[in-house]
Amino acid sequence: MNKKKVIVKLEEEKFVEEVLNSIKVKGMTITNTKEAMQKVYNFMEDNANLKMDYLEN
């Protein structure tokens, strides 16, 4: 298995866990969460320089 993919997978799992914990602590609904995540997606699409290393493999 490619080492980069393992690191990305572990970081992804950690990120998801952190987001879900934050949602639980704040008592957010599914609708609140979807709306907030859409703002994140929009920002990333408009502003972020994203690495695409995982697509090269």
BELHUMO-V830127 format. One record per pair of residues at least 4 apart in sequence whose C-alpha atoms are under 6 Angstrom apart, sorted by the first residue. I is the first residue (numbers start at 1). J is the second residue. D is the distance in whole Angstrom. If there is no record, write none. Layout:
i: (I,I)
j: (J,J)
d: (D,D)
This chain:
i: (5,8,23,23,28,43,44)
j: (9,12,27,28,32,47,48)
d: (6,6,6,5,6,6,5)
